[in-house]
Amino acid sequence: MFNLVKMKPLLLILLAVLSPALAGQTVFTADYASQADVNIFVVDYESQADLKVFKVPYASQAKGNEGKWFWVPYASQAQKKVFFVDYASQADLKIFFVKYESQAGWRSAAKKHLLY
């Protein structure tokens, strides 16, 4: 049978490698719109946004579909690949970056399905 003591280091390494991919809203910025799951436009005012986003410093803090995003360095680690468009009319989703974690969340649930 398996010796758990010997497997523990392997499990820890596997968990460390996979944890960013298993977290909630892990995001990668694509170079081209065709590579992205969602096209995003950053609005100037909170009232114009569908989603208020807070950039969290750790992947473990990006849970669920609540607007708490953690940027990853590789597309393979991301739950969603996004592309920032130049015009609001090109966007699937309009976001506003907030200063505090407690401000993050959906203003309009109509587009919530885009990030599942």
C-alpha positions as CSV (number, residue, x, y, z in Angstrom):
1,M,0.0,0.0,0.0
2,F,1.0,3.7,-0.1
3,N,3.3,5.1,2.5
4,L,1.8,8.4,3.4
5,V,5.0,9.7,5.1
6,K,7.0,9.2,1.9
7,M,4.2,10.7,-0.3
8,K,3.7,13.8,1.9
9,P,6.4,15.9,0.1
10,L,5.0,14.9,-3.3
11,L,1.5,16.0,-2.2
12,L,2.7,19.3,-0.9
13,I,4.5,20.1,-4.1
14,L,1.5,19.1,-6.1
15,L,-0.7,21.3,-4.0
16,A,1.6,24.2,-4.3
17,V,1.7,23.9,-8.1
18,L,-2.1,23.4,-8.5
19,S,-3.4,25.8,-5.9
20,P,-3.4,28.9,-8.2
21,A,-5.5,27.0,-10.7
22,L,-7.9,25.8,-8.1
23,A,-8.5,29.2,-6.6
24,G,-11.6,31.3,-7.5
25,Q,-11.0,34.1,-9.9
26,T,-7.5,33.6,-11.1
27,V,-7.0,35.8,-14.2
28,F,-4.5,36.0,-17.0
29,T,-4.3,38.9,-19.4
30,A,-4.3,37.6,-23.0
31,D,-2.3,39.3,-25.7
32,Y,-5.1,39.0,-28.3
33,A,-8.9,39.1,-28.1
34,S,-9.1,35.8,-29.8
35,Q,-7.2,34.2,-26.9
36,A,-9.5,35.5,-24.2
37,D,-12.6,34.0,-22.6
38,V,-13.9,37.5,-21.8
39,N,-13.3,40.9,-23.3
40,I,-13.2,43.6,-20.6
41,F,-13.4,47.3,-20.6
42,V,-12.3,49.4,-17.5
43,V,-14.8,52.2,-16.9
44,D,-14.1,55.5,-15.2
45,Y,-16.9,55.4,-12.8
46,E,-18.2,52.7,-10.4
47,S,-21.8,53.3,-11.6
48,Q,-20.9,52.3,-15.2
49,A,-19.5,48.9,-14.2
50,D,-21.1,45.5,-14.2
51,L,-18.5,44.2,-11.8
52,K,-16.3,46.0,-9.2
53,V,-12.9,44.2,-9.0
54,F,-10.3,44.2,-6.2
55,K,-6.9,42.8,-7.0
56,V,-6.0,40.4,-4.2
57,P,-2.3,39.7,-3.3
58,Y,-2.7,36.0,-2.8
59,A,-4.4,33.3,-4.9
60,S,-6.1,31.9,-1.8
61,Q,-8.0,35.1,-1.3
62,A,-9.6,34.9,-4.8
63,K,-12.6,32.8,-3.9
64,G,-15.8,32.3,-5.9
65,N,-17.2,34.8,-8.4
66,E,-17.1,37.8,-6.1
67,G,-14.9,40.2,-8.0
68,K,-11.7,39.3,-6.1
69,W,-9.1,38.6,-8.7
70,F,-5.6,37.3,-8.6
71,W,-3.4,37.7,-11.7
72,V,-1.3,34.6,-12.6
73,P,1.8,34.7,-14.9
74,Y,0.7,31.8,-17.2
75,A,-2.5,31.2,-19.1
76,S,-2.5,27.6,-18.0
77,Q,-2.9,28.7,-14.3
78,A,-5.9,30.9,-14.9
79,Q,-9.5,30.2,-14.4
80,K,-10.3,33.0,-16.9
81,K,-8.3,34.6,-19.7
82,V,-9.2,38.2,-20.2
83,F,-8.4,40.8,-22.9
84,F,-8.7,44.5,-22.2
85,V,-10.4,46.3,-25.1
86,D,-10.2,50.0,-26.1
87,Y,-13.9,50.7,-26.3
88,A,-16.9,49.9,-24.2
89,S,-18.8,48.7,-27.2
90,Q,-16.2,45.9,-27.7
91,A,-16.6,44.6,-24.2
92,D,-18.4,41.6,-22.9
93,L,-18.0,42.9,-19.3
94,K,-17.4,46.4,-17.9
95,I,-15.3,46.5,-14.7
96,F,-14.2,49.1,-12.2
97,F,-11.2,48.6,-9.9
98,V,-11.9,49.4,-6.3
99,K,-9.5,50.3,-3.5
100,Y,-10.9,48.1,-0.8
101,E,-11.7,44.4,-0.8
102,S,-15.1,45.0,0.8
103,Q,-16.2,47.1,-2.2
104,A,-15.7,44.2,-4.7
105,G,-18.8,42.5,-6.1
106,W,-21.4,42.5,-8.9
107,R,-23.5,45.5,-9.6
108,S,-25.4,43.6,-12.3
109,A,-26.0,39.9,-11.9
110,A,-27.0,39.7,-15.6
111,K,-23.4,39.1,-16.7
112,K,-22.3,37.0,-13.8
113,H,-22.4,33.9,-16.0
114,L,-19.4,35.2,-18.0
115,L,-17.0,34.3,-15.2
116,Y,-18.2,30.9,-14.3
